């Protein structure tokens, strides 16, 4: 599969729209995910809900079930926004702005996406930004990617999603969108 880090890895003429994942693709957020989980667990504990040992995705599901989504989301988003301010620009970000229509679809909260894009002078290249909290579902559900494309006025069959994880690939597959890995393949789930 083509490597989107290299100039020959993503042919602009082949697609009308490019949607980028954020963390691990355009930037690396400086987030201590263990600290995020610890703070989220403390939020549950203060409400008398046991979330010990859960990963963040399971905690978000539990937060939905317990009516605590706003509280838990706020904890995670605080860490993400700070991590976005201190993020590192990745090589793939240099490709942003070279296509006719571009968007960002991320598992990070929308505000953190916007902070990172601003920090690396990429905001003007994003026709749409959809984060974890922009729609009711999150990747690998196809809706965040489809919403990004709707905001870009782009058709799924004429777009490509560039990401770093198997979750990104599954999202594209479920949305009927072409997919390219940044780098040499999946970095995680």
N, C-alpha and C positions, 0 to 999 in steps of 0.2 A: 504494500500500500504506500502511496507517495508520502513523503515527509514534508509537512507544512513549514518546518523551520527553514528549508532550503528554498531558494527562489523558484526552482522548477517543481516544487512539491504541490502547488495549488494553482491550477490554470484558471485565471480570471475569465477567460473566454468560455470556459466550460459551464459556468454557473451564473445566474442572474443575481444571486444573493449569497452572502457568506455570513453565517452566524458563528460567533466565537464563544467558547467556554471562557471563563475568566481565570480562576485560580488554577495554576498548573499549565495554562495555555498562553495567556497574555501576560500575566503577572504571577508572582508567588506572594500570597498574603503572609505577612509575618504574624501568624496566629499560633499560640500554644494551645492546641486542641485539647490536651489533657486538662489545662487550667479552665478551659471553657466547660468541659464536662463536669469538673469539680464544682464550678459556680452554678451550673444548671442543677446538679444534684442538690446543692444547698437550697436552691429555690424550691425544689420539691419537698425537701425535708421541712422547711419552714411552713409549708402548707400541710404537713402530715402525710405526704405521699412518698412511698418507697420507690426510688429510681436507682438505687445503688447498683453499680456494675453495668448499667445500660450504656450503649453507645448513643451518640447524639441523635441519630435518626430514630432510634427507639424512644428516646426521651421526647422528641417532637410528637411522635404518635401518642405517647402517654399524655403529653400536655394537651393534645386535642381531646383525648378521652376524659381528662379530668377538668376541662374548661380552664386550663392554665396557659394556653398557647401564647397570649400576649406577654405574660410574665417571662416565660422561658425564651420566647423569641427575642425579647429585649436584652436578656443576658447574652445570648449568642451574638446578636447584632452589635452590641457594644464592643465585644472582642473583635468582630470582623471589621468594623469601621476603623478601629485603631490599627489593626493589622493591615488594612488597605492603605492607611496613611504612611505606613512604614514598609510597604510592599516593594518588591524588586521587579523591575521590568524584565520580561523574558524575550528572547530573540523573535518569537512569533509576533510580538507586538509591532515589530517593524513592518510587518505585512499589512497591518490594519491601516486603512485609508487608501489602499490601492485597488479597491473593488467598488463597483457602482452602488451597491446596497449592502450595508453591514449592520449587524446587531450583536448583542451579547445576551447569552442565556446561561444563567449560573445557579448553582446550589447555594451560593452566598446570598445574603439579603441584598435587595436592590440598592439600598443606600451605600453599602460597602462597595458594590460594583461601581457606582457613580464616583465615590471617593477615589478608588483606584484609577479609574479612567481619567479623572481630573489630575491626579498626582503624576500621571505619565503622559499628559497632554494628548489623550486619545478620545476625549469626549466628543469632539467635533466629528469624529469618524463613525460614531454609533448612531444609527438611525432609530434604534430601539434598544432598550435595556430591560430585561426581565430577570428578576431574582427569585429566590425561594419564596419570598413573601408577596410577590406580585400577582400570583394566581393561587387557586385553592390546592393545587397538587404540586409535587416536586419531581424532578428527574429521578428515575427513568420514565415516569409517566410522560407521554408526548405533549401534554397540554402546554407546559412552559415554552417549549420550542415552537409549537404551532402558534402560540400567542405572540412570540417574538416575530415570527414571519408575518402574521396578520398586521402587526404594528408597522412592519416594513412594507406592507402591501406586496408581499412576495409569495409565490406558490411553492409548496413543499417540493414538488418534482423539479423545480428549477433552482433549488438551493443546496448548499452543502453546510454541514455542521462540523466544526473543527474543535476537537477536544482531546483530553489526555487520559480519560478513564473508560473502562468498560461500561459504566453507567451512562456516559455520554453517547457511546456507540449504540447502546440499547434504546436510548431516547430517540436518536435519529432513526433507527430501524422502525420503531413503533410509530413514528411520525411520517414515515415514507420519505425521508430526506437522506440524501447521500451523506457519507461520513468520511472524514479523514482524521487520523491520529496526528497530533503534534509530536514530534520526536520519533522515537522508535517503537511506540506502542503504548499499551495501557500502563498508567502509573499506579492505579489502584481501582477500587470498586466504584 
